[in-house]
C-alpha cells in the first residue's frame, strides 16, 4: 500500500465508508505480524463486522451487570493463556480468538468482563468504552424513532420508511418484532 501505487487508504476514506478507525486496528491484530496482510476497504469492513460482533457481546454482558460489580477477579486460566499467546511471538490472532472463546464460556459475568478488560489493556481496542457507547442512543435519534412509530400507527408507510432510511444512514438500525421496536447502534455512528 502506498501513495505512489494509488492504493493508499486515508482516515477520511474510512470515515466515508462508515468504518470506525479501531476496525483497522482490529484487522491488523487479527493477522500475525509476520504474514502479508492485504489491506483494502472491504477487508476493513469485514474486520469491522467481526469487531462489532465482539462489542455487541460485551455490550450484552455489561447490560447484565453493574459497573461496580466488575472487580479485579479474573479468570486466571484465560489470563495465562492470553499471556502465552502474546509471549509466543506476539500471536495476536490467537489472543483475539481467545476473546470469542471466553464470551462463550459459562463463567461469572463479572469475571468474564474483567478478564476481557485485562486483555484490552494489551490490545488497545477500547472494548468496554465502545460497548458502553453502543448502548447510548442520542435524544434526537429517540425522537426520530418515536416519530417513525407514530407514522406507522397512522399507516404513513412512506414517511416511516424515509425515517428508517435516514436513521440507517446515521448508523442506527430499527427492528420491529412482536409489536416492539428496538434501536441498534452501529459502530460507525460513534465516529464524529
Secondary structure, DSSP 4 states (H G I P E B T S, - for coil): --TTTT----HHHHHHTT--HHHHHHHHHTS-TTS-----HHHHHHHHHHHHHHHHHHHHHHHHS-GGG--S---HHHHHHHHHHHHTT--HHHHHHHHHHHHHS-S-HHHHHHHHHHHHHHH---HHHHHHHHH---HHHHHHHHHHHHHHHTT-HHHHHHHHHHHHHTTEEEEEETTEEEEEE-GGGG--
